[in-house]
């Protein structure tokens, strides 16, 4: 009876929708084949290959970081504004990734609402500059500090939460900030956003595309061009991102940074060692938020326009994917992942409608091949004599 | 003079009472052990000294100061160190980093000298100094946990079941190290143990905890000789 029913349904399906059925059958066939081929690879061989790859990556890592830096510094030499704008976008996400890495990668606090601090930074700059006429460099620290204060405000209610529960509350926090921005029309101009945000200046020199007195091109006797502003913006975000990186690397070697890492490992043990867990968590949120705020202020000055649409959950998700994909806690990994995620998305532009599909498949592939992120090893902060990388094999999945 | 004194301490997990008016005293330079069956409240007692959970009634006096209502991290900065149950080392940090975390509270004063002390007590740790904590064997992890606690230059060391899951030989090593520490530096130790025989042999005095209350107290050797202790905790074991 049952089999007869099944046959009837299947034949009806084939008769009514032959093409989708054929596609489904083909997909299962190919997928099954690939799965078998994948399983066919000897586990031991795969692990060995993986370890050799990690070893090589570690060795290459010494050269990759300086090389990336040189390439990053040289991007404006191309003079192509498409690459400059792409570079600015990538660097913004590198900075956001590094900022979130403090919270998620080092302190182990899963934050799904990082975009909230990005928004606070952007809106702080937008509102202060348009209301009081202050410039970018004056507002930048203010925006950062305001974001840090919001970071602490988020930190207090979630002090007792961990893992999934923390993620849900931070997710809600991100949404709350966006909804408040949308609805507080008298302050933020609601969904229409704030326009006419001042552009950054270089010691008072403006970057106007047409040149003119008091502009950068006029002062240095260069031909007026909109490229100068793009170059300037690019270097501003590069410096801000490198600042984030430098601060993180320094903090990791200080008691505070070590306390973050210890907190990620074991909260109870931290308490038993006399570490003030409250302060440790709040500083992680605050410093992570500070850099998010800086990036937000930069975003506002680059666009000269902010609206709530720019601060949706997908932004948080992208930044978190960058951190996870790169390897939690790894600075180089985050930079590479931002390049792959943001730059890669541009590379696939030619594929038109299939772009998202290919992109998603690429992400899945990376996570299958390197489940702990691109650069998954952990460098000890201190070593006697030779520094030995802690191999990815020994780093827990999904954690630093 | 007593370094740590608990008087009438009660503790609760929600509505469940775990400690029922515990009185306990640890004098300076003593090794005191607390024995009892599973669920008797031994670990709770130790955690209550550390302020987690905080005692609901009664007082915990450490070095003449009431620490009952202090937050955990403040208590742990008063030169009380704990090697918690289940060791709780930082598995992804190296042995060296683990020890460094222990010294953080004391402000890393005399770090090199303390490190040398820990290494001479547990030479195994020196061999494994660059290894990740999680790759150590159980016994080595226990050594690391005690070593980490010692890095904060404690006056009072709280040890929660250091023999848990270890081979008898390793247990003897670790208990030997505790005795040596106590003799050479006058370190005061409060030891929670299920391994009653070993613990009572090591300790100057012992307390027996049953259902959250102290039922017996006395010199280690005296308790060891009592028939009811033999019947409840020692028969058939070791």
Interface residues (C-beta under 8 A of the other chain):
Chain A: X255 X258 X259 X261 X262 X265 X266 X268 X269 X271 X272 X273 X274 X275 X276 X277 X378 X380 X381 X382 X383 X384 X388 X390 X394 X395 X396 X399 X400
Chain B: X50 X52 X71 X72 X73 X74 X76 X77 X81 X82 X84 X88 X89 X90 X91 X92 X93 X94 X96 X97 X100 X101 X102 X104 X105 X129 X130 X132 X134 X135 X148 X152
